[in-house]
């Protein structure tokens, strides 16, 4: 989902054949219109090596951007998008302006974007697929500042990460999980870079169903 600046979070879709992106504009739970867009050739997100990994407001402007990861080169980029579609793309860089890359074979994988430090700007959220630890890259716009480690996820390995969102309106994103064995859904409050108390959400026992935030 993505907020284009109107305060509504709209479903975000990717065409796995063309690479095109669509956003369903919603009013409550009612569909209004679809915005379809695609980056020019050669731009991040223009081919199927690029995968959407999250959305978040990187510049504090009120609208969310789309975070992309290139599964071939390991590059990370951000799309600026508005009500008319794609506007521009910017690579995540270090303070010297060099593009940052994370190998597709690295256990740390980009899994979401969200405001993890309460500064109003989105950070890049990573999960270690071997240890189940979480960390985030503190970003100043699209410039990497430093990495911060978060506590590992709950010990029961059946809990799978499903996304981040500031559920309790405290200024920092919280983590959502689904138990792939029981169908229980849960939310972990984030406090001082630690996973806090779990809040259980309604169980959906049919494991054919899932959810993403």
C-alpha positions, 0 to 999 in steps of 0.5 A: 500500500502507498499514501500519495499524500491524501492521507489514504493508503491505497493498494499497490500492484505490480505487473509481473509480465510488463513491470508496470505499476498500478495504484488503486485510489480508494475512498474508505473501502470503495475503489475509485480509480486506478493509476497506472505508470511505468518508469522510462527504460533504464530507470530503476523499476523499469525492468523485472530485476527490480522488486518493490520492497516497501513504501515510505515518506523519505523527505517528510513531504507527506506522500510516500515513495516506493522502495525498490531493490535490484535482484541482479545488481543489489542496488536500492532506489526510491521512486517519487510518485504522485497522482499522475504516476512516476515522477523520478527515481533516486538511488540510495547512496552513502554520504559521498554520493556512491550507490550502495549495494547489497548482494542478493546472496547476502542474508540481510534482505530489504523487507520494508520501509518505515520511520523507525526513529521518529524523525518523520522520514522513512528508513530502510528495514532489513531482516537477516534471513539466517538469524531472524534479526532486524536492522534499519538504515537511518536515511537522510532523504535517500542518503545512508547515515548509519545502521541500527540493530533491532532485537531479533523476532520472536523465538518461535520461528513460525512467525513471519514478517509481513510489514511495518506501520505506525499502528499506535501513532507514537511516531515510529513504525511497528512490525506485523507478523503472521504465524505460518503454522497456527494462522495467528496474526500479531503486531509487535510494538517497537520501542527504543529499537526493541521488539516490545509486547505482542498485540494479537490480531484476529486469527485466520486459520486458513493458511491459504490466506496471508496479509501484507502491510 
